[in-house]
Amino acid sequence: MNQKSPPKNKELQNIEEILKVLPHRYPFLLVDRILEMEKGKSIIAIKNVTYNEPFFLGHFPRLKVMPGVLIAEALAQAGGILLYHSIPDPQSKFVFLSKIDNTKFRKPVVPGDQLRLEVEILKLKNRFCHIKGKAYVDGEIAVEGEMMASLLNLEELNGQE
């Protein structure tokens, strides 16, 4: 994906629109803005990493580093937004992260960094979606990996309660 692409769809740029799509809330919402999205193909999003993040209290208090698994989760959330806009009737589905593969943690992410989350759909079939994501800080890859998401019908999920 082009690192300097201008925003393509204005309706998803802000946090209010992201909150309409993702079920996550503070402190687990890890996508702040959508810069670009091509439905069914790719998304570019931003996560601003601030000193106030609750995980910095314990990871690691003397040398604050964002947990790599949370960066992977930020990629998954960006992928979830892309998936929401790539399937028919998304309001009737619930997306679960079901697999993480080939993930590499290449660079520490610290307060003040801005994560550029770039995610692409590799395969979308039936109830599963395979994505690939890269999280960049200042043009360098911090985390990259592949993930699988399972799409469940909300009716089925609610019937299991």
Secondary structure, 3 states (H helix, E strand, C coil): CCCCCCCCCHHHCCHHHHHHHCCCCCCCCCCCEEEEEECCCEEEEEEECCCCCHHHHCCCCCCCCCCHHHHHHHHHHHHHHHHHCCCCCHHHEEEEEEEEEEEEECCCCCCCCEEEEEEEEEEEECCEEEEEEEEEECCEEEEEEEEEEEEEEHHHHHHCC
